[in-house]
Amino acid sequence: MIMFLLKGLIRDKSRSLFPVLMVSTGVFLTVFLYGFMQGIFDDFVKVNAQFDTGHVKIMTHAYKELFDQMPNDLAILEAEEMLTQLQDTEKGMIWTPRIQFGGLLDIPDKNGETKSQGPVMGIGMDLLSSDSKEKEILNLEDGIVQGRMPQKKNEILISEEFAKKLGVKVGDAATLISSTMHSSMAMYNFRVSGIVRFGMTALDKSTIIADIRDVRVALDMRDAASEILGYSRDMIYDDDGMIKLAERFNKKFFIEDDEFSPIMLSLGEQRGLGEYINLGKSFSGIIISIFVIAMSIVLWNSGLLNGIRRYGEIGVRLAIGEAKGTLYRRMIYESIIIGIIGSSAGTMAGLLICYYLQHTGIDFGNMMQKSNVLIANVMRTRVTTTSYVIGFIPGVIASVIGTMFSGIGIYRRKTSQLFKELEV
């Protein structure tokens, strides 16, 4: 019977061509939009984890309340001892201390006078230890456009856009003007070892990266850290697992009345990222629902028009004794075949575009010049296992629903009407 229906659809293209094209278009949009949004969500979570939140973050309770101000006077003390303890108890994680700081970066001329100056956002991290994973986590080596990574004391990386703004070259001196942990003025000299492109407007504007030991000296933060970040060793964020890890840590170390007691937060508990994670989880369902409803309406109308054109055929089949239920079911079988063919074609086209954009991406840098959000300028699609099947859900369901509604008219046909139609 399937071969009989398939031959009928092939021979009568007016019954199949428009529905197949409609299903293919809807499925293509479903697969592409799912891949594009999945890429945006994944990159957003990944970038924030790399540069800001980690998969989990430890800071003092008081620092947490004011973290946007980078209050290093509320930093974690005896950070190395805590780091050692974490590495012993949570071996499935990568732990790394960081210092977030702000200030002014002063660039002197050949006479030692100020040539240029600008506000700076700085990150102190472990760049010089042989076992540090920071370079891999932030992918710094691939981002360097001039110079090299810091290899000795008092060397820094500076973002490309910031370097152009200040007129800085590799090897130039730079003076950080900031405040120490104890709120006194700090001035510290660095040497630019490399210029790096982060590919994110928020970071490219005014960022420097230095080894955490130099920053501790510069800001009088001996054995202190603004925060300690934790990453799973496979660098894949597991929201449920990180929440459980944070609960274990807080149950052991967090004291409600002590503002300097450490507290651990998962990525989803920081900067409202939990809402984005939940949105990403539910987005596939939202996309499917939208396209099932939209395509069902279009295919319903298509079925009604097709039913009108097939009045004669349907009338003959009913007149020679074919049961209405049998005819109705065979029309649904036809719609399933159309749904599968259209979904296959649409999925193939959507995957091809998604695979291409997964490697090349789309550059939205010009649209994000004033953005302070940590998100990559080049947005890419992401092909997952779900991408291969998500299009079949709206493609087949919408085709069947459209036929079911349009085919209800079969049960309203009367014998007297059939004879009139057949006479004509």
N, C-alpha and C positions, 0 to 999 in steps of 0.2 A: 504493500500500500504506500509505503514511503517513496518508493521509486516511481509509482504512478503519480503521486502528488508532485514530486520533484520534476518529472517530465512536463506536467501541466504548467508548472511555474516557468520552466525554461521556454516552452513553446509560446506561452502567452505573456510576453514581457510587460504588458500593461498591468498585469496583476501583481508583478513582483518588482519591477525596476524602481518605481518611486518609493515603495516601502523599504526596499533594501538600501537605497541611497539615504533615506531619512534615518534609518537605524544606524547606518555606517557613520553618518555625520554626528549624530548624537553620541555614539560610542567613542568616536575619535575625540570629541570635546571632553567627554568624561575621563578618558585615559590621560589626555594631555593635561587637563586641569588638575587631576589628582597628582600626576607626577610633578607638575610645577609647584603646587602648594606643598607637597611632601618635601620637595627640595628646599623651599623657603623655610618651612618649619624646622627641618633637620639642621640646616645651616645656621639658623637663628639660635637654636639650642647649643650647637657645637661651638659657635663663635663666643657666645656668652660664657660657656663653660671654660673655654681656653683662656680668655682674657680677664674674666671677672669673677664668676661664681664658683668655678670648679664643679665637680659633680656633688661635692659637699664642701662647705666652708666653715672653718672654726674661727671665731673672734670673741672678744669679751662682750658681755651683755651690754655694757655701756657703749662700746664701739658700734654694736648693732643698731642702737637707737639713733646714732648720728653718722652712719657710715657714708652718706653722701658728702659729708664735710671732710672726710679722711682725717679723723681726730687721732693722730698718732700718740697723743698723750694718754690715750685709753687703749694702747696696743697690748698684745699678749707679751708678758714677761717670761723669762726662762723658756723661750720658744724651742730651743734645741732639745731640752729635756722632754718637752711634750712631743716633739717630733720623733724622738727615739722611742718613746712609749707607744706612739701610734704605729710606727713601723714594726714593732714587736707584736702588737696585739691584732692589728688589721693588715695582715700580709698580702691580702688580695687587692690592696689599694696602693697607689702612688701618692706620697705625701710631699708637699713642697711649700716652704714659707715664702711669703711675699710682703713687700711694703709698698703701699700706695701713697704717693705724696704729690704735692703741688708746689708751685713757686714761680720764679722768673728764671729764664735762661739768658744769660748775658754773654754776648759774643764780642771779645775785644779785637781791636785792630792791631797793627804791628807796633804801635806805641803803647799798648795796654789800655787804651781808652775804649769806651763802649762804642762799638760799631752798629750793633743791632741788639734788640732785646724783645722777648715775647713771653707771655704766660705759658707754662709748661705743665703737662700732666706726666708724672713719672711712675715707673714700675721698677721696683727693686726685686730681683729674683736670682736664684742660684744659677749663674752662667759658667762658672769656672770649675766646679767640681766635676770629676770624671764620671761619676755615677748619676749626675743630674739629668732628668728627662725634660727639663724646661725647653730646650732648643727644639726637641721633637714635638712637644705639646703645642707650642706656638708656631711651629714650622718656620722658625726665624731664618735659617740658612738659605732656604729657597726664596725668601722675601728680600734678601740683600741685593740692592741694585748697584752699590758702589762700596768699596772697601771690604771689610771682613768682620767676623764676630769678635767681640772683646776677648782678648787672650791674656791680659794682665790687669793689674790694679788700675783703677781710675779711668777706664775706658768705657765709652757709652755708644749705644746705637741711637740714631735720631731718625724720625720719620721723614720721608722724602719731601712731602709738601712743606713741612716745618723747616726743613733744611733750605729749601728754595726761598722761603719767606725771609729767613734770617741771613741768607747768603753764606751758609756754612758748607765747608768742604771737608772731605776725609783728612784727618790729621790736625784740624783746627782745634784750638782750645775753646772751652766753654765753661762758664762759671754758673753754678746753681745757687740761686739766692732763695732761701726758704726759711722754715722755722724748725727748731729741734723738737725732740720729744718733750722737752721741758719748757717749751714756748719761748726760747730765746732765739735770736737771729742766727741763721746758719749760712755760711758761704763756703763753697767747696769747688775746687777746680777739677775738670774732667778733660779728656781728650777724645775727640770723635773718631772712632775706629771704623764705623760703617754707617751707611745710609740705607734704611729699610723701607719697603713699601708693604703696608699691611693690607691694602685693598679694601679698607673700611674708612669712610670719611671721618667718623668720630675719632679714630686713632691717628689717621694721617695728618690731622690738623696741627697737633702740638704734643707729640708723645716722644719721650726718651725712655730707654731701657738701660739699666745699669746692674752690675752685680750687687747682690744684697749686702755683701760685706762692705762695699764702698758706701752704700746708702746708710748703713748702720753707723759708720764713722761720721759721715756727713751730717746726719740728723741726731747724733748722740743717742742711738738706739741699740746699745750693746745687748746682744742676746735677746732682742725683741723682734716682733713681727706684727704688722697690721693684721694679718690673717694667715691661716694655714689652709691650703686647698688640697682636696683629695680627689683623685681620679681612679676609676676602675682601670685595671691593667689592659683591658682590651679597648679602652677609650670609648665604650658604648654606654650611654646613660640609661640606667635602669631605675625608674622613678620609685617603684615599690621597694627595691633593695636599698636605695640611698635613704629613703625615709626610715626604714628599719634601723640602718646604721646610725642615723642621727638620733633616733630614740634611745638606742643602747648607750651612746656616748653621753647624752644629756642626763639620762638616769644616773649615770656614774659620776659626772663631773659638775653638772649645772646646779648652782645654788641660787634660788630665787632672790634672796635679799642681798647677795653679793654682786655688785655691779662689775667687778673684775673677774668673776667666774667665767670660764669658757663656755660657749654655746655653739652647737653645730647645727647648721641649716642645710637641707638638701637644695639642689638647684631649683626645684619647683617651689620652694618656700622663699625665694629671693626675687625681688623686683617684679613680682606678679607673673613670673614665668610659668607658674603652675597652670594659669588660665590658658596660656598658649599651648602647653603640653596637652591639656584636656581638649582644646579646640582641634589640635592636630589629630588626636585619637578619634574624634567624632566627625572629622571633615569628610572622610570617605562616605559615611552614611548620609551626610548632608548633600553631597554631590549626587549620589545615587538617587536620593529622593527627588531632587530638583529635576533631573533628567527623566526619571520614570514618569513623573507627572506631565512634564512638557511634551515628551514624545508620545505618551499615551493619548493626549488630547489631539495631537496632529495625526497619529495613526488611526484614531477613532474616526476623525473626519475623512481620512483617506479610505477607511473601510466602508464608511457610509456611501461615498462616491463610487467606490468599487462595487458595492452591493447594488446600487442603482444600475450601473452598467451591466451587471450580471443577472438582472431580473429574469431575463429569458432563460439563461442556463439554470438558475435556481428553480424557476417554475417548471421546466421540463423534468428536472431531477425529482422534484416533489410529485409531479403528475404521474411519473412512471412507478411511483411507490417507494422512493427512498425516504426513510424516516427523517423527520425534522432533527431529532437528536443526533443521528448519524451524520447528517449534512453539517450541522453546527460543529460537531467534534472535528470533522475533516477540515473545516475552515480554520479551526484552532491549530490543528496539526500543520497546516500551511503556514500559519503565522509563526509557529515555532521554528520551522525550517528557514523562513525569511529572517527571523531574529538571529538564528545561529550564523547564517551566511553574512548578514549585515554586521553582526558583532565581531566576527572573525576579521572582516575587512577593516572595520574601524579600529579594532585593537591593534592590528598590524601597522596601520598608518600612525596611530598614536604612539606606539612604542618606538617606531623609527625616529619620529621627531624628538621624543623624550631622550633616546640614546644620544642623538646628535647634540641636544642642548645640555645633556649631562656632562659632556666633554668641553663644549665651547662656552655655554652660558650666554646670558644677555646682560650687557653692561648698563646698569642704571645709575652710574656714578654722577652724571650730569644732573640727575633729578634729586640727588641726595647731598648736595653741597652744604646745606644748612642742617643736615641731620646729625643728631647726637646719639642715635640708636646704634648699638653694636650689631651690625648686620653687613655682610659682604656686599660690595658694590656690584660684583658680578653674580647674578642669581642663576642657579642651575636647577634643572629638573632632577628628580631622583627616581630611578626605576627599581621597584621592589617586586617581590613575589605577587603581591596584591594587584600590581599594575597589569598582570597578564589575565586576570579573571574579573576585575572590577567592571569592565565594560559589558560583560555578558549579562550582568544582573539587570541594568536598565534596558539593554538591547532586547533581551528575550521577554522580560516581564512587560515592558511597554507594548511590544508587538502583540502579545497575547491579550493584554487588557483592552487594547484598541479594537481587536477583532471580537472579543467577547461582547463589548458594548454595541458595536455596529451589527453584529450577527443576531442580536435579539429580535430584529425585525423578521427573521425567518419564522419564528413561532407565531407571528401575527398574520401570516399569509393565509388567505382563505381560498377554498377550491374554486369559488365563483370568479375570484380575481385572476386565478391562474388561467382559466379558460379564455378570459378576455385578453390577457397578455399573449397567450399562445395564438389566438386568432389574428392579432395584430402582427 
